[in-house]
Amino acid sequence: MEIFHISAECYPVAKVGGLADVVGALPKYQNKAGHLARVVIPCYDTKFKKENKFECVHWGFVKLGKFNFSFNVLKETTDKLGFELYLIEIPELFDRKEVYGYEDDIERFLSFQIAALDWIIGRNEMPDVINCHDHHTGLIPFMMLYCDKYKKIQNTPSMITIHNGLYQGQFGFDKLHYLPEFDLAHVNVLEWDHCINSLAVAIKCAWAVTTVSPNYLNEINYSANGLESLFNIVRYKSRGILNGIDTEVWDPAKDKMLEKNYSVENFQKGKQQNKETLCTLFNLDPKKPLFSFIGRLLEEKGGDLLPQASALALSENYKEINILILGSGNQEIENHLNSLLVDYKGNYNTFIGYNEELAHLIYAGADFLLMPSRVEPCGLNQMYSLRYGTIPIVRRTGGLKDTVIDFGDDGNGISHDQASVGDICYSIQRAVSLYKDKKHLNEIRQLGMNTDHSWEKACQEYIEVYNLIINKV
Ligand code: GLC
């Protein structure tokens, strides 16, 4: 089967969050399973772009209202990622360091979607399915169905995979003329809450809707930033498929970013050595339990709760614990976290920024990983931490609920119900007691390390959904 994944991110080419990890892994496993999966993303000014070779396989023009942009389609020449990677190069719009956050993001991603479809319909064969990811590619299913110039691909099924329904890519009808010509009888399809809502459009027009965990699919029926009723209507074509993790990239036995490799047979020693390196780097005491947070410092991830929870946990435990935070995001949260550095020196540290290598070392060297998310459609960090023998402490929401079971119920982690300072501190307290019972602690670590979160199974579920929609044609 020939599959095109169209996305804004793909690891290791351009990464902001977990979307990149999924788009950088799922296609690889689809190819291993005998399919032909390709990835199309915009061409940003990233390290990967500079350090790798590309050939131009197509060029054209995108017309966006009164603007005209020329574009090239660049193919990575070695296929070393395990899939064919295509970058849509539109220099005026994407030759920038960041993936998102610009005033013209609507124009950027709309041009990207149009250029991607222009190129695909120019090819001899149409793919069997187009898998769009999140709102940045949400207008593709609409354009495939209703735009005159894409008639050739009208009967190709499209699917939208929702990694995060909070972000929806809304814009005003004043930009309607940016879209390629379509039959105006369908203009209503674009509307949700008086705007053009890219995610809502995808949910309406895609032949199938998937979310990145089964529990998140249940949750969005009552909590989806205004799209609840729409999700209820499309339930018949929706499915929650739990993400996998790339067990080749995330393998403590082979991970080159670690100080010491280890497996489930010798994890105690291996983890300790990584912990010591980490503690030396961050002026922490390797004898104390090490709690970490890795991720974006946003309210959505419970980042705003971290400063207060850290301060309270450190004072309640009379400095018997270590906390290390790695992340960036909301400046206020960053400042608040840094303001604790003076009072808790020697027991607390931060690294404000994004650092993939350090993240790997933390998964290996930490004892517990905090994920107090308010919203977590799947969450990958808890799966990485399980694989590295680090016990996740999570709020029971979205995919965290599907993957982490409290050790009180013979599970692999610690979980609590509320995204609150009180619940986080209570869980930390339970972790501190658990840390003293080394036998139990190691049993739970082992359970986590033995859990299979590889992509093989999830990959098969994607194929099942593609088959369902392909057979509808
Ligand atoms: C988004 C979600 C996260 C999910 C990831 C990959 O970043 O917030 O929960 O794991 O996408 O699907």
Boltz pocket constraint, residues with backbone or C-beta under 6 A from the ligand:
constraints:
  - pocket:
      binder: B
      contacts: [[A, 17], [A, 18], [A, 19], [A, 22], [A, 162], [A, 163], [A, 164], [A, 212], [A, 243], [A, 375], [A, 376], [A, 377], [A, 378], [A, 379], [A, 380], [A, 399]]
      max_distance: 6.0
